[in-house]
C-alpha cells in the first residue's frame, strides 16, 4: 500500500520516463508534488525503492527504473498535475553588487563600500529574493 504522495510520485516518474526517456530531476519531482524540499523527494524515493516499486541504478545521475505499479495504477488514473516551468533567455542577466570577499582562513571585516557589480542570470537567484534597485 502506498501513500498518496508515493503513488503520485511513482506515476510522475513513469510518465516522464515514457515521455522523455529520462527520469525527472529531484527538483522537478519536488515541484510536481508541491513539496518544500528535495529531502522529501528523497524519502519518498527511498520508500518506493524499499517496497520494490522502483530501482535506483548505481553511479548514474537521474537513473530510476519503475519495476511495478500498484494495482490501482493499472486502471484509469488522473494525470499528475504539474506546474509550468518558466524559462528565461540566457542573455537576460541582472547586475548584483559585490560586497567584499570571503577569505580562506581567518575571518576579515566586511568591505564598507560595494565593489563593482557582476552579472548573474535570474535562474541563479532565489524566488522572491529582493534585488537591488538602480
DRENTORKOL-3810 file (N, C-alpha, C; in nm, 4 decimals):
REM DRENTORKOL-3810
@n.u->0.0843; n.v->-0.1180; n.w->0.0000; ca.u->0.0000; ca.v->0.0000; ca.w->0.0000; c.u->0.0891; c.v->0.1247; c.w->0.0000
@n.u->0.0611; n.v->0.2153; n.w->-0.0879; ca.u->0.1390; ca.v->0.3379; ca.w->-0.0980; c.u->0.0598; c.v->0.4552; c.w->-0.0429
@n.u->0.1329; n.v->0.5559; n.w->0.0066; ca.u->0.0675; ca.v->0.6797; ca.w->0.0448; c.u->0.0295; c.v->0.7538; c.w->-0.0835
@n.u->-0.0537; n.v->0.8543; n.w->-0.0697; ca.u->-0.0954; ca.v->0.9278; ca.w->-0.1898; c.u->0.0232; c.v->0.9970; c.w->-0.2573
@n.u->0.1166; n.v->1.0509; n.w->-0.1784; ca.u->0.2344; ca.v->1.1175; ca.w->-0.2371; c.u->0.3259; c.v->1.0163; c.w->-0.3056
@n.u->0.3440; n.v->0.8977; n.w->-0.2453; ca.u->0.4268; ca.v->0.7949; ca.w->-0.3083; c.u->0.3643; c.v->0.7518; c.w->-0.4413
@n.u->0.2344; n.v->0.7334; n.w->-0.4405; ca.u->0.1620; ca.v->0.6935; ca.w->-0.5615; c.u->0.1749; c.v->0.8012; c.w->-0.6687
@n.u->0.1565; n.v->0.9263; n.w->-0.6291; ca.u->0.1671; ca.v->1.0387; ca.w->-0.7225; c.u->0.3075; c.v->1.0473; c.w->-0.7807
@n.u->0.4096; n.v->1.0287; n.w->-0.6969; ca.u->0.5481; ca.v->1.0344; ca.w->-0.7442; c.u->0.5776; c.v->0.9198; c.w->-0.8401
@n.u->0.5316; n.v->0.8005; n.w->-0.8070; ca.u->0.5550; ca.v->0.6850; ca.w->-0.8933; c.u->0.4948; c.v->0.7060; c.w->-1.0320
@n.u->0.3737; n.v->0.7572; n.w->-1.0367; ca.u->0.3099; ca.v->0.7837; ca.w->-1.1658; c.u->0.3812; c.v->0.8960; c.w->-1.2414
@n.u->0.4282; n.v->0.9985; n.w->-1.1690; ca.u->0.5016; ca.v->1.1078; ca.w->-1.2324; c.u->0.6306; c.v->1.0556; c.w->-1.2954
@n.u->0.7036; n.v->0.9724; n.w->-1.2215; ca.u->0.8286; ca.v->0.9155; ca.w->-1.2737; c.u->0.7991; c.v->0.8305; c.w->-1.3973
@n.u->0.6957; n.v->0.7456; n.w->-1.3896; ca.u->0.6588; ca.v->0.6607; ca.w->-1.5033; c.u->0.6248; c.v->0.7440; c.w->-1.6263
@n.u->0.5451; n.v->0.8490; n.w->-1.6059; ca.u->0.5048; ca.v->0.9337; ca.w->-1.7186; c.u->0.6235; c.v->1.0054; c.w->-1.7808
@n.u->0.7142; n.v->1.0578; n.w->-1.6985; ca.u->0.8313; ca.v->1.1290; ca.w->-1.7511; c.u->0.9274; c.v->1.0347; c.w->-1.8229
@n.u->0.9440; n.v->0.9123; n.w->-1.7680; ca.u->1.0285; ca.v->0.8147; ca.w->-1.8364; c.u->0.9697; c.v->0.7800; c.w->-1.9725
@n.u->0.8380; n.v->0.7643; n.w->-1.9784; ca.u->0.7730; ca.v->0.7323; ca.w->-2.1048; c.u->0.7791; c.v->0.8465; c.w->-2.2045
@n.u->0.7675; n.v->0.9706; n.w->-2.1549; ca.u->0.7652; ca.v->1.0869; ca.w->-2.2434; c.u->0.9044; c.v->1.1286; c.w->-2.2883
@n.u->0.9988; n.v->1.1390; n.w->-2.1930; ca.u->1.1321; ca.v->1.1931; ca.w->-2.2232; c.u->1.2412; c.v->1.0870; c.w->-2.2332
@n.u->1.2162; n.v->0.9685; n.w->-2.1793; ca.u->1.3187; ca.v->0.8651; ca.w->-2.1801; c.u->1.4218; c.v->0.8809; c.w->-2.0701
@n.u->1.4026; n.v->0.9781; n.w->-1.9811; ca.u->1.4952; ca.v->1.0015; ca.w->-1.8702; c.u->1.4135; c.v->1.0362; c.w->-1.7465
@n.u->1.4651; n.v->0.9980; n.w->-1.6310; ca.u->1.3955; ca.v->1.0268; ca.w->-1.5053; c.u->1.3932; c.v->1.1768; c.w->-1.4795
@n.u->1.2910; n.v->1.2253; n.w->-1.4112; ca.u->1.2904; ca.v->1.3669; ca.w->-1.3742; c.u->1.3947; c.v->1.3926; c.w->-1.2651
@n.u->1.4417; n.v->1.5157; n.w->-1.2571; ca.u->1.5366; ca.v->1.5519; ca.w->-1.1516; c.u->1.4618; c.v->1.5624; c.w->-1.0191
@n.u->1.5353; n.v->1.5625; n.w->-0.9082; ca.u->1.4731; ca.v->1.5768; ca.w->-0.7765; c.u->1.3972; c.v->1.7088; c.w->-0.7685
@n.u->1.4520; n.v->1.8126; n.w->-0.8298; ca.u->1.3858; ca.v->1.9428; ca.w->-0.8260; c.u->1.2548; c.v->1.9399; c.w->-0.9042
@n.u->1.2532; n.v->1.8720; n.w->-1.0186; ca.u->1.1299; ca.v->1.8588; ca.w->-1.0966; c.u->1.0253; c.v->1.7787; c.w->-1.0199
@n.u->1.0702; n.v->1.6739; n.w->-0.9502; ca.u->0.9780; ca.v->1.5939; ca.w->-0.8697; c.u->0.9233; c.v->1.6754; c.w->-0.7522
@n.u->1.0101; n.v->1.7550; n.w->-0.6906; ca.u->0.9682; ca.v->1.8401; ca.w->-0.5783; c.u->0.8606; c.v->1.9377; c.w->-0.6240
@n.u->0.8818; n.v->1.9996; n.w->-0.7393; ca.u->0.7841; ca.v->2.0956; ca.w->-0.7916; c.u->0.6527; c.v->2.0275; c.w->-0.8294
@n.u->0.6612; n.v->1.9107; n.w->-0.8924; ca.u->0.5410; ca.v->1.8410; ca.w->-0.9369; c.u->0.4534; c.v->1.7969; c.w->-0.8201
@n.u->0.5162; n.v->1.7630; n.w->-0.7074; ca.u->0.4409; ca.v->1.7178; ca.w->-0.5912; c.u->0.4147; c.v->1.8303; c.w->-0.4922
@n.u->0.4609; n.v->1.9506; n.w->-0.5257; ca.u->0.4426; ca.v->2.0684; ca.w->-0.4405; c.u->0.5011; c.v->2.0470; c.w->-0.3017
@n.u->0.6236; n.v->1.9920; n.w->-0.2986; ca.u->0.6943; ca.v->1.9713; ca.w->-0.1728; c.u->0.7845; c.v->2.0905; c.w->-0.1458
@n.u->0.8214; n.v->2.1086; n.w->-0.0211; ca.u->0.9041; ca.v->2.2229; ca.w->0.0172; c.u->1.0530; c.v->2.1971; c.w->-0.0027
@n.u->1.0957; n.v->2.0694; n.w->0.0056; ca.u->1.2393; ca.v->2.0424; ca.w->-0.0058; c.u->1.2648; c.v->1.9132; c.w->-0.0825
@n.u->1.3875; n.v->1.9012; n.w->-0.1310; ca.u->1.4262; ca.v->1.7816; ca.w->-0.2039; c.u->1.4425; c.v->1.6623; c.w->-0.1103
@n.u->1.4612; n.v->1.6876; n.w->0.0194; ca.u->1.4734; ca.v->1.5767; ca.w->0.1138; c.u->1.3426; c.v->1.4988; c.w->0.1223
@n.u->1.2299; n.v->1.5666; n.w->0.1031; ca.u->1.1008; ca.v->1.4980; ca.w->0.0993; c.u->1.0927; c.v->1.4034; c.w->-0.0190
@n.u->1.1471; n.v->1.4450; n.w->-0.1329; ca.u->1.1512; ca.v->1.3595; ca.w->-0.2519; c.u->1.2400; c.v->1.2385; c.w->-0.2247
@n.u->1.3524; n.v->1.2620; n.w->-0.1588; ca.u->1.4456; ca.v->1.1530; ca.w->-0.1273; c.u->1.3775; c.v->1.0483; c.w->-0.0393
@n.u->1.3022; n.v->1.0924; n.w->0.0611; ca.u->1.2308; ca.v->0.9983; ca.w->0.1495; c.u->1.1274; c.v->0.9176; c.w->0.0701
@n.u->1.0550; n.v->0.9843; n.w->-0.0197; ca.u->0.9549; ca.v->0.9143; ca.w->-0.1000; c.u->1.0202; c.v->0.8113; c.w->-0.1926
@n.u->1.1311; n.v->0.8485; n.w->-0.2552; ca.u->1.2015; ca.v->0.7566; ca.w->-0.3449; c.u->1.2564; c.v->0.6375; c.w->-0.2668
@n.u->1.3111; n.v->0.6635; n.w->-0.1482; ca.u->1.3629; ca.v->0.5546; ca.w->-0.0650; c.u->1.2510; c.v->0.4579; c.w->-0.0273
@n.u->1.1349; n.v->0.5117; n.w->0.0071; ca.u->1.0208; ca.v->0.4270; ca.w->0.0431; c.u->0.9744; c.v->0.3440; c.w->-0.0764
@n.u->0.9685; n.v->0.4053; n.w->-0.1954; ca.u->0.9290; ca.v->0.3317; ca.w->-0.3158; c.u->1.0300; c.v->0.2215; c.w->-0.3492
@n.u->1.1580; n.v->0.2510; n.w->-0.3263; ca.u->1.2619; ca.v->0.1528; ca.w->-0.3532; c.u->1.2527; c.v->0.0365; c.w->-0.2536
@n.u->1.2312; n.v->0.0670; n.w->-0.1264; ca.u->1.2176; ca.v->-0.0382; ca.w->-0.0250; c.u->1.0984; c.v->-0.1287; c.w->-0.0528
@n.u->0.9913; n.v->-0.0741; n.w->-0.1068; ca.u->0.8709; ca.v->-0.1522; ca.w->-0.1353; c.u->0.8784; c.v->-0.2235; c.w->-0.2710
@n.u->0.9881; n.v->-0.2024; n.w->-0.3453; ca.u->1.0087; ca.v->-0.2744; ca.w->-0.4702; c.u->0.9382; c.v->-0.2159; c.w->-0.5910
@n.u->0.8964; n.v->-0.0886; n.w->-0.5841; ca.u->0.8287; ca.v->-0.0260; ca.w->-0.6979; c.u->0.9272; c.v->0.0372; c.w->-0.7963
@n.u->1.0409; n.v->0.0838; n.w->-0.7457; ca.u->1.1423; ca.v->0.1437; ca.w->-0.8332; c.u->1.2792; c.v->0.0889; c.w->-0.7953
@n.u->1.3751; n.v->0.1119; n.w->-0.8863; ca.u->1.5135; ca.v->0.0760; ca.w->-0.8582; c.u->1.6008; c.v->0.1923; c.w->-0.9012
@n.u->1.6952; n.v->0.2268; n.w->-0.8150; ca.u->1.7943; ca.v->0.3285; ca.w->-0.8494; c.u->1.9139; c.v->0.2573; c.w->-0.9108
@n.u->1.9615; n.v->0.3065; n.w->-1.0219; ca.u->2.0780; ca.v->0.2478; ca.w->-1.0860; c.u->2.2026; c.v->0.3149; c.w->-1.0303
@n.u->2.2946; n.v->0.2347; n.w->-0.9791; ca.u->2.4130; ca.v->0.2856; ca.w->-0.9098; c.u->2.5032; c.v->0.3668; c.w->-1.0015
@n.u->2.5654; n.v->0.4670; n.w->-0.9432; ca.u->2.6662; ca.v->0.5506; ca.w->-1.0098; c.u->2.6156; c.v->0.6215; c.w->-1.1344
@n.u->2.4854; n.v->0.6479; n.w->-1.1414; ca.u->2.4305; ca.v->0.7223; ca.w->-1.2548; c.u->2.3334; c.v->0.8254; c.w->-1.2025
@n.u->2.3445; n.v->0.9466; n.w->-1.2512; ca.u->2.2533; ca.v->1.0535; ca.w->-1.2108; c.u->2.1195; c.v->1.0351; c.w->-1.2800
@n.u->2.0128; n.v->1.0674; n.w->-1.2101; ca.u->1.8766; ca.v->1.0633; ca.w->-1.2649; c.u->1.8439; c.v->0.9278; c.w->-1.3264
@n.u->1.8916; n.v->0.8206; n.w->-1.2635; ca.u->1.8696; ca.v->0.6870; ca.w->-1.3174; c.u->1.7736; c.v->0.6105; c.w->-1.2275
@n.u->1.6444; n.v->0.6208; n.w->-1.2575; ca.u->1.5412; ca.v->0.5466; ca.w->-1.1862; c.u->1.4715; c.v->0.4550; c.w->-1.2853
@n.u->1.4338; n.v->0.3384; n.w->-1.2375; ca.u->1.3617; ca.v->0.2438; ca.w->-1.3210; c.u->1.2356; c.v->0.2020; c.w->-1.2465
@n.u->1.1213; n.v->0.2135; n.w->-1.3099; ca.u->0.9955; ca.v->0.1703; ca.w->-1.2491; c.u->0.9838; c.v->0.0207; c.w->-1.2719
@n.u->0.9771; n.v->-0.0557; n.w->-1.1607; ca.u->0.9705; ca.v->-0.2008; ca.w->-1.1693; c.u->0.8276; c.v->-0.2513; c.w->-1.1749
@n.u->0.7394; n.v->-0.1879; n.w->-1.0998; ca.u->0.5991; ca.v->-0.2284; ca.w->-1.0999; c.u->0.5137; c.v->-0.1115; c.w->-1.0545
@n.u->0.3864; n.v->-0.1223; n.w->-1.0840; ca.u->0.2899; ca.v->-0.0208; ca.w->-1.0425; c.u->0.1903; c.v->-0.0857; c.w->-0.9480
@n.u->0.1316; n.v->-0.0091; n.w->-0.8565; ca.u->0.0280; ca.v->-0.0669; ca.w->-0.7718; c.u->-0.0939; c.v->-0.1042; c.w->-0.8569
@n.u->-0.1751; n.v->-0.1944; n.w->-0.8070; ca.u->-0.2931; ca.v->-0.2399; ca.w->-0.8819; c.u->-0.3823; c.v->-0.1245; c.w->-0.9235
@n.u->-0.3943; n.v->-0.0235; n.w->-0.8385; ca.u->-0.4818; ca.v->0.0896; ca.w->-0.8695; c.u->-0.4288; c.v->0.1724; c.w->-0.9861
@n.u->-0.2990; n.v->0.1640; n.w->-1.0169; ca.u->-0.2409; ca.v->0.2444; ca.w->-1.1255; c.u->-0.2698; c.v->0.1833; c.w->-1.2623
@n.u->-0.3090; n.v->0.0561; n.w->-1.2652; ca.u->-0.3372; ca.v->-0.0052; ca.w->-1.3945; c.u->-0.4739; c.v->0.0359; c.w->-1.4469
@n.u->-0.5601; n.v->0.0813; n.w->-1.3572; ca.u->-0.6892; ca.v->0.1350; ca.w->-1.4001; c.u->-0.6682; c.v->0.2780; c.w->-1.4464
@n.u->-0.7750; n.v->0.3377; n.w->-1.4991; ca.u->-0.7665; ca.v->0.4769; ca.w->-1.5459; c.u->-0.7325; c.v->0.5671; c.w->-1.4291
@n.u->-0.6284; n.v->0.6471; n.w->-1.4446; ca.u->-0.5876; ca.v->0.7396; ca.w->-1.3400; c.u->-0.5835; c.v->0.8799; c.w->-1.3962
@n.u->-0.6038; n.v->0.9748; n.w->-1.3072; ca.u->-0.5965; ca.v->1.1150; ca.w->-1.3481; c.u->-0.4500; c.v->1.1510; c.w->-1.3690
@n.u->-0.4177; n.v->1.2340; n.w->-1.4667; ca.u->-0.2786; ca.v->1.2735; ca.w->-1.4869; c.u->-0.2294; c.v->1.3569; c.w->-1.3698
@n.u->-0.0999; n.v->1.3464; n.w->-1.3444; ca.u->-0.0389; ca.v->1.4224; ca.w->-1.2364; c.u->-0.0312; c.v->1.5686; c.w->-1.2774
@n.u->-0.0823; n.v->1.6559; n.w->-1.1918; ca.u->-0.0785; ca.v->1.7988; ca.w->-1.2224; c.u->0.0627; c.v->1.8514; c.w->-1.1977
@n.u->0.1164; n.v->1.9235; n.w->-1.2928; ca.u->0.2489; ca.v->1.9820; ca.w->-1.2778; c.u->0.2410; c.v->2.1314; c.w->-1.3001
@n.u->0.3308; n.v->2.2006; n.w->-1.2344; ca.u->0.3385; ca.v->2.3448; ca.w->-1.2552; c.u->0.4250; c.v->2.3711; c.w->-1.3767
@n.u->0.3905; n.v->2.4715; n.w->-1.4557; ca.u->0.4728; ca.v->2.5004; ca.w->-1.5735; c.u->0.6109; c.v->2.5513; c.w->-1.5322
@n.u->0.7107; n.v->2.5143; n.w->-1.6091; ca.u->0.8465; ca.v->2.5612; ca.w->-1.5851; c.u->0.8687; c.v->2.6833; c.w->-1.6731
@n.u->0.9076; n.v->2.7919; n.w->-1.6111; ca.u->0.9277; ca.v->2.9164; ca.w->-1.6838; c.u->1.0773; c.v->2.9303; c.w->-1.7135
@n.u->1.1100; n.v->2.9396; n.w->-1.8390; ca.u->1.2489; ca.v->2.9552; ca.w->-1.8803; c.u->1.2732; c.v->3.1009; c.w->-1.9181
@n.u->1.3894; n.v->3.1510; n.w->-1.8794; ca.u->1.4272; ca.v->3.2867; ca.w->-1.9165; c.u->1.5388; c.v->3.2784; c.w->-2.0196
@n.u->1.5482; n.v->3.3748; n.w->-2.1092; ca.u->1.6560; ca.v->3.3731; ca.w->-2.2084; c.u->1.7929; c.v->3.3773; c.w->-2.1410
@n.u->1.8899; n.v->3.3101; n.w->-2.2005; ca.u->2.0232; ca.v->3.3005; ca.w->-2.1428; c.u->2.0937; c.v->3.4358; c.w->-2.1355
@n.u->2.0581; n.v->3.5290; n.w->-2.2234; ca.u->2.1257; ca.v->3.6579; ca.w->-2.2234; c.u->2.0585; c.v->3.7587; c.w->-2.1294
@n.u->1.9563; n.v->3.7178; n.w->-2.0565; ca.u->1.8855; ca.v->3.8049; ca.w->-1.9626; c.u->1.9570; c.v->3.7968; c.w->-1.8273
@n.u->2.0404; n.v->3.8952; n.w->-1.7965; ca.u->2.1176; ca.v->3.8920; ca.w->-1.6722; c.u->2.0824; c.v->4.0110; c.w->-1.5850
@n.u->2.1133; n.v->3.9970; n.w->-1.4584; ca.u->2.0936; ca.v->4.1028; ca.w->-1.3607; c.u->2.2288; c.v->4.1491; c.w->-1.3110
@n.u->2.2396; n.v->4.2728; n.w->-1.2716; ca.u->2.3624; ca.v->4.3238; ca.w->-1.2129; c.u->2.3434; c.v->4.3249; c.w->-1.0616
@n.u->2.4250; n.v->4.2481; n.w->-0.9912; ca.u->2.4169; ca.v->4.2402; ca.w->-0.8453; c.u->2.5487; c.v->4.2905; c.w->-0.7897
@n.u->2.5449; n.v->4.3901; n.w->-0.6973; ca.u->2.6697; ca.v->4.4428; ca.w->-0.6425; c.u->2.7424; c.v->4.3396; c.w->-0.5569
@n.u->2.8735; n.v->4.3402; n.w->-0.5655; ca.u->2.9574; ca.v->4.2508; ca.w->-0.4866; c.u->3.0018; c.v->4.3248; c.w->-0.3616
@n.u->2.9818; n.v->4.2645; n.w->-0.2460; ca.u->3.0190; ca.v->4.3262; ca.w->-0.1183; c.u->3.1281; c.v->4.2442; c.w->-0.0527
@n.u->3.2511; n.v->4.2767; n.w->-0.0784; ca.u->3.3634; ca.v->4.2102; ca.w->-0.0136; c.u->3.3915; c.v->4.0728; c.w->-0.0720
@n.u->3.4826; n.v->4.0041; n.w->-0.0048; ca.u->3.5245; ca.v->3.8712; ca.w->-0.0468; c.u->3.5272; c.v->3.7813; c.w->0.0748
@n.u->3.5194; n.v->3.6535; n.w->0.0503; ca.u->3.5312; ca.v->3.5567; ca.w->0.1584; c.u->3.6729; c.v->3.5019; c.w->0.1514
@n.u->3.7489; n.v->3.5248; n.w->0.2571; ca.u->3.8875; ca.v->3.4807; ca.w->0.2592; c.u->3.8957; c.v->3.3419; c.w->0.3223
@n.u->3.9880; n.v->3.2619; n.w->0.2726; ca.u->4.0113; ca.v->3.1324; ca.w->0.3349; c.u->4.0973; c.v->3.1555; c.w->0.4569
@n.u->4.0640; n.v->3.0934; n.w->0.5656; ca.u->4.1408; ca.v->3.1103; ca.w->0.6881; c.u->4.0674; c.v->3.1974; c.w->0.7873
@n.u->4.1377; n.v->3.2958; n.w->0.8424; ca.u->4.0799; ca.v->3.3788; ca.w->0.9482; c.u->3.9765; c.v->3.4759; c.w->0.8916
@n.u->3.8719; n.v->3.5059; n.w->0.9694; ca.u->3.7701; ca.v->3.5995; ca.w->0.9214; c.u->3.8260; c.v->3.7414; c.w->0.9080
@n.u->3.7706; n.v->3.8173; n.w->0.8147; ca.u->3.8100; ca.v->3.9559; ca.w->0.7969; c.u->3.6865; c.v->4.0437; c.w->0.7977
@n.u->3.7049; n.v->4.1726; n.w->0.8229; ca.u->3.5918; ca.v->4.2658; ca.w->0.8267; c.u->3.5326; c.v->4.2811; c.w->0.6876
@n.u->3.4019; n.v->4.3030; n.w->0.6814; ca.u->3.3353; ca.v->4.3241; ca.w->0.5532; c.u->3.3781; c.v->4.4565; c.w->0.4930
@n.u->3.3789; n.v->4.4631; n.w->0.3628; ca.u->3.4122; ca.v->4.5869; ca.w->0.2934; c.u->3.2964; c.v->4.6845; c.w->0.3095
@n.u->3.3210; n.v->4.8079; n.w->0.3534; ca.u->3.2125; ca.v->4.9026; ca.w->0.3754; c.u->3.1489; c.v->4.9525; c.w->0.2452
@n.u->3.2247; n.v->4.9597; n.w->0.1379; ca.u->3.1706; ca.v->5.0097; ca.w->0.0111; c.u->3.1551; c.v->4.8932; c.w->-0.0856
@n.u->3.0521; n.v->4.9000; n.w->-0.1660; ca.u->3.0264; ca.v->4.7944; ca.w->-0.2637; c.u->3.1307; c.v->4.7985; c.w->-0.3742
@n.u->3.1724; n.v->4.6797; n.w->-0.4146; ca.u->3.2630; ca.v->4.6689; ca.w->-0.5280; c.u->3.1791; c.v->4.6712; c.w->-0.6551
@n.u->3.2414; n.v->4.6708; n.w->-0.7704; ca.u->3.1650; ca.v->4.6717; ca.w->-0.8954; c.u->3.0662; c.v->4.5553; c.w->-0.9006
@n.u->2.9590; n.v->4.5790; n.w->-0.9705; ca.u->2.8560; ca.v->4.4765; ca.w->-0.9838; c.u->2.8980; c.v->4.3723; c.w->-1.0852
@n.u->2.8453; n.v->4.2497; n.w->-1.0670; ca.u->2.8743; ca.v->4.1423; ca.w->-1.1601; c.u->2.7457; c.v->4.0852; c.w->-1.2159
@n.u->2.7499; n.v->4.0312; n.w->-1.3381; ca.u->2.6279; ca.v->3.9771; ca.w->-1.3991; c.u->2.5892; c.v->3.8426; c.w->-1.3367
@n.u->2.4605; n.v->3.8226; n.w->-1.3163; ca.u->2.4070; ca.v->3.6976; ca.w->-1.2635; c.u->2.2791; c.v->3.6669; c.w->-1.3401
@n.u->2.2648; n.v->3.5431; n.w->-1.3851; ca.u->2.1423; ca.v->3.5040; ca.w->-1.4538; c.u->2.0285; c.v->3.4966; c.w->-1.3530
@n.u->1.9070; n.v->3.5352; n.w->-1.3899; ca.u->1.7938; ca.v->3.5298; ca.w->-1.2974; c.u->1.7702; c.v->3.3911; c.w->-1.2398
@n.u->1.8063; n.v->3.2852; n.w->-1.3144; ca.u->1.7880; ca.v->3.1494; ca.w->-1.2636; c.u->1.8750; c.v->3.1252; c.w->-1.1411
@n.u->1.9806; n.v->3.2049; n.w->-1.1242; ca.u->2.0702; ca.v->3.1901; ca.w->-1.0095; c.u->2.0218; c.v->3.2607; c.w->-0.8855
@n.u->1.9094; n.v->3.3269; n.w->-0.8901; ca.u->1.8557; ca.v->3.3953; ca.w->-0.7734; c.u->1.7399; c.v->3.3165; c.w->-0.7160
@n.u->1.7209; n.v->3.3300; n.w->-0.5873; ca.u->1.6109; ca.v->3.2596; ca.w->-0.5209; c.u->1.4779; c.v->3.3249; c.w->-0.5568
@n.u->1.3702; n.v->3.2449; n.w->-0.5693; ca.u->1.2395; ca.v->3.3043; ca.w->-0.5992; c.u->1.1986; c.v->3.4012; c.w->-0.4885
@n.u->1.1562; n.v->3.5174; n.w->-0.5269; ca.u->1.1112; ca.v->3.6173; ca.w->-0.4302; c.u->1.2230; c.v->3.6924; c.w->-0.3617
@n.u->1.3480; n.v->3.6695; n.w->-0.4025; ca.u->1.4600; ca.v->3.7379; ca.w->-0.3409; c.u->1.4562; c.v->3.8868; c.w->-0.3752
@n.u->1.4902; n.v->3.9677; n.w->-0.2773; ca.u->1.4932; ca.v->4.1123; ca.w->-0.3007; c.u->1.6159; c.v->4.1457; c.w->-0.3821
@n.u->1.5973; n.v->4.2144; n.w->-0.4910; ca.u->1.7075; ca.v->4.2541; ca.w->-0.5765; c.u->1.7311; c.v->4.4030; c.w->-0.5610
@n.u->1.8581; n.v->4.4468; n.w->-0.5715; ca.u->1.8862; ca.v->4.5887; ca.w->-0.5564; c.u->1.8210; c.v->4.6707; c.w->-0.6680
@n.u->1.7767; n.v->4.7876; n.w->-0.6315; ca.u->1.7150; ca.v->4.8751; ca.w->-0.7301; c.u->1.8167; c.v->4.9778; c.w->-0.7757
@n.u->1.8114; n.v->5.0146; n.w->-0.9008; ca.u->1.9048; ca.v->5.1139; ca.w->-0.9552; c.u->1.8653; c.v->5.2531; c.w->-0.9149
END
